[in-house]
């Protein structure tokens, strides 16, 4: 049984893999495995390419400077645009209130809120193997971006579960000179049925009592194509099933076989993810 391929999502153009990489995870004819967009609502979610807010600043700076001549631009000052960081790794965490599971939410009472946490990294093998960098990544909740982030009301055209009426996007990143910096970025999407609750909720505290029912990870092996190399799913007993081993639990887990990937590097990546991915969000409450 082959996994269903979900709809493609927009992909980052920064930090593309070098075609001469001596140890790619994927062969040139590897089959794509695009991000699964069915776990969480897609309304309000930005394309992966636009999650780094520095990009919007760069575009706006260029728009304002475009009408001027070269000499006029020099007189306007340096106006150095911020760096659009070369993220090419994404770890997604899908969460529900404690006591709800994904399967239950599809059939039983609808959960009052849903959450998607996106963790963008520059280099997973390096960052999740170095103790100092791991500590830095785990401190992400200490760096909320202090700018006005209003909640959004759902319209009839927005695709979301029927009880969801509003949503909000939260950004966490180190900052320098009022722009984002650093080699990690966290973006949290929260959807709910109660706008006053969405407005006042402390998303950091909410994470301490949520049920993370899926963890997925992708690498952008080139500028346009994300490949999933890791996935944990919540089992019937509530625990996240560990699929990173050499003996597949099902044909879905035998990713190296299905997608003709480099087994050695894939195995190492999944070992790293097993060791660290569950704890990136901070205190782990359900595993």
C-alpha positions in Angstrom: 0.0 0.0 0.0 1.6 3.3 -1.1 0.9 6.5 0.8 -1.5 9.0 -0.8 0.4 11.9 -2.2 -1.2 15.2 -0.9 -1.5 18.4 -2.7 1.8 20.3 -3.3 2.6 23.3 -1.2 4.6 26.3 -2.1 8.3 25.8 -1.4 11.2 28.1 -0.4 13.5 29.4 -3.1 16.3 30.2 -0.6 18.9 27.7 0.6 18.5 25.2 -2.2 20.6 22.1 -2.1 23.7 22.1 -4.2 23.4 19.7 -7.1 27.0 18.6 -6.4 26.1 17.6 -2.8 28.3 14.4 -2.3 25.7 12.7 -0.1 22.1 13.5 -1.1 19.3 11.8 0.7 17.5 11.3 -2.6 18.5 10.0 -6.0 17.7 12.2 -9.0 14.7 10.0 -10.0 13.3 9.8 -6.4 9.6 10.0 -6.2 8.3 13.2 -4.5 6.6 13.0 -1.2 4.9 16.4 -0.6 3.8 17.8 2.7 0.5 16.5 4.1 -1.9 19.4 4.3 -4.8 17.5 5.8 -3.8 17.3 9.4 -4.5 20.9 10.3 -6.7 23.6 8.7 -5.1 25.4 5.8 -7.0 28.7 6.2 -4.6 31.5 7.4 -1.5 29.4 6.8 1.2 31.2 4.7 3.1 29.4 2.0 6.4 28.0 3.4 8.3 30.5 1.1 6.7 33.4 2.9 6.9 32.4 6.6 10.2 34.4 7.2 8.8 37.9 7.6 12.1 39.3 6.6 11.1 38.5 3.0 8.2 40.9 3.2 10.5 43.7 4.5 12.9 43.1 1.6 10.1 43.3 -1.0 8.7 46.5 0.6 12.1 48.2 0.7 12.7 47.4 -2.9 9.2 48.7 -3.9 9.9 52.0 -2.1 13.3 52.5 -3.6 12.5 51.4 -7.2 11.3 54.8 -8.5 14.5 56.5 -7.5 17.7 56.8 -9.5 21.0 55.3 -8.4 22.2 58.7 -7.0 18.9 59.2 -5.2 19.2 55.8 -3.6 22.6 56.7 -2.3 21.3 59.9 -0.8 18.5 58.0 0.8 21.0 56.0 2.9 22.2 52.4 2.9 18.8 50.8 3.6 20.4 47.4 4.0 17.7 44.8 3.6 17.5 42.1 6.3 18.7 38.6 5.4 16.1 36.2 4.2 17.3 33.1 6.0 18.2 29.9 4.0 15.8 27.6 5.7 15.5 24.2 3.9 14.3 22.0 6.7 10.8 22.0 8.2 9.4 20.1 11.2 5.6 20.4 11.6 3.8 19.6 14.9 0.0 19.1 14.7 -1.8 19.4 18.0 -5.3 19.3 19.6 -6.6 19.8 23.1 -5.7 17.1 25.6 -8.2 14.3 25.4 -8.7 14.7 21.6 -7.1 12.6 18.9 -7.0 13.2 15.2 -9.2 10.2 14.5 -11.6 11.2 17.2 -11.9 14.7 15.9 -12.9 13.3 12.5 -15.8 11.3 13.9 -16.7 12.5 17.3 -17.2 16.0 18.9 -15.1 18.7 17.2 -12.2 20.0 19.3 -12.6 23.6 20.4 -9.2 24.5 18.9 -6.4 23.2 16.7 -2.8 24.1 16.4 0.0 23.8 13.9 3.6 24.6 14.9 6.2 25.0 12.2 9.9 24.8 13.1 12.2 26.0 10.3 15.9 25.1 10.5 18.9 25.8 8.4 20.7 22.5 8.9 19.0 19.7 10.9 21.9 17.3 11.0 24.2 20.0 12.5 21.7 21.9 14.7 20.1 18.8 16.3 23.5 17.2 17.0 25.1 20.1 18.8 24.1 20.6 22.5 24.4 24.4 22.4 22.3 24.7 19.2 19.7 22.3 20.7 19.5 24.5 23.8 19.0 27.6 21.6 16.3 25.9 19.6 14.4 24.7 22.7 14.4 28.3 24.0 12.3 29.5 21.2 9.3 30.3 23.4 11.4 33.0 25.0 11.5 35.0 21.8 8.0 36.0 20.7 8.0 38.7 18.0 6.5 41.7 19.8 4.4 43.1 17.0 0.7 43.4 16.7 -0.8 40.1 15.5 -4.5 40.4 15.1 -6.8 37.5 15.1 -8.7 36.9 11.8 -12.4 36.0 11.4 -13.2 33.2 9.2 -15.3 33.9 6.1 -17.6 31.5 4.2 -14.8 31.0 1.6 -12.2 29.9 4.2 -11.6 26.1 4.4 -11.7 25.0 8.0 -13.7 22.7 10.3 -17.3 24.0 10.8 -16.8 25.0 14.4 -13.7 27.1 13.7 -14.6 30.8 13.5 -11.2 32.6 14.0 -7.5 32.1 13.9 -4.2 33.7 14.7 -0.5 33.5 13.7 2.3 33.8 16.2 6.0 34.2 15.3 9.0 33.3 17.5 12.5 34.3 16.5 15.6 36.1 17.7 15.7 39.7 16.5 18.3 42.3 15.7 17.6 45.9 14.6 13.9 45.2 14.5 14.3 42.3 12.0 14.4 38.6 12.5 17.7 36.8 12.7 19.2 33.4 13.7 19.2 29.9 12.2 15.8 28.9 13.5 12.2 30.2 13.2 9.0 29.0 14.8 5.5 29.9 13.5 2.4 28.9 15.4 -1.1 28.8 13.9 -4.0 28.6 16.3 -7.6 28.2 15.2 -10.5 28.3 17.6 -14.3 28.7 18.1 -14.0 31.7 20.5 -12.4 34.9 19.4 -12.0 36.5 22.8 -10.2 33.3 23.9 -7.9 33.4 20.8 -7.0 37.1 21.6 -6.0 36.5 25.2 -4.5 33.0 25.2 -0.9 32.5 26.1 0.2 30.1 23.3 3.3 29.1 25.2 1.3 27.8 28.1 -1.2 26.2 25.8 1.6 24.1 24.4 2.2 22.5 27.8 -1.2 20.9 27.9 -1.9 20.0 24.3 -1.8 16.7 22.6 0.7 16.5 19.7 -0.7 13.8 17.5 1.7 14.0 14.6 5.3 15.1 13.8 6.4 15.4 10.2 9.7 16.6 8.8 10.8 17.6 5.3 14.0 18.6 3.6 14.1 20.7 0.5 16.5 18.7 -1.6 16.3 21.4 -4.3 14.7 24.8 -4.6 11.2 23.5 -5.4 10.7 20.0 -4.0 10.2 19.1 -0.4 10.7 15.4 0.6 9.3 13.9 3.8 11.9 11.9 5.6 10.3 11.4 9.0 6.8 11.0 10.5 5.4 10.0 13.8 1.7 9.3 14.2 -0.3 8.8 17.4 -1.3 5.2 18.0 -4.5 3.9 19.6 -2.8 3.9 23.0 -2.1 7.7 22.6 1.7 7.3 22.1 3.5 8.5 19.1 4.7 5.5 17.0 8.4 5.5 16.3 9.0 4.7 12.7 12.8 5.4 12.5 14.2 1.9 12.4 15.5 -0.5 9.9 12.5 -2.9 10.2 9.4 -1.2 8.7 6.3 -1.5 10.7 4.3 -1.1 7.5 4.9 -0.4 3.9 4.3 3.3 4.6 7.2 3.3 7.0 9.7 1.8 4.6 10.5 5.2 3.2 13.9 4.3 2.0 12.5 1.5 -0.1 9.5 3.5 -1.4 11.4 6.5 -2.5 14.8 5.1 -3.4 16.6 7.3 -0.9 20.1 6.9 0.5 19.4 4.5 3.4 22.5 5.4 5.4 21.8 9.1 5.5 18.1 8.6 5.9 18.7 6.3 8.9 21.0 8.9 10.5 18.5 11.7 10.0 15.7 9.7 11.5 17.9 8.7 14.4 18.5 12.4 15.1 14.8 13.2 14.8 13.9 10.4 17.2 16.3 11.8 19.8 15.3 15.4 19.5 12.1 16.1 17.7 9.7 15.2 20.6 11.4 17.7 22.9 11.8 20.8 20.7 8.5 22.2 21.8 9.7 22.2 25.4 8.1 20.2 28.2 6.6 17.0 26.6 3.2 16.0 27.8 2.1 13.2 25.6 4.5 10.7 24.0 
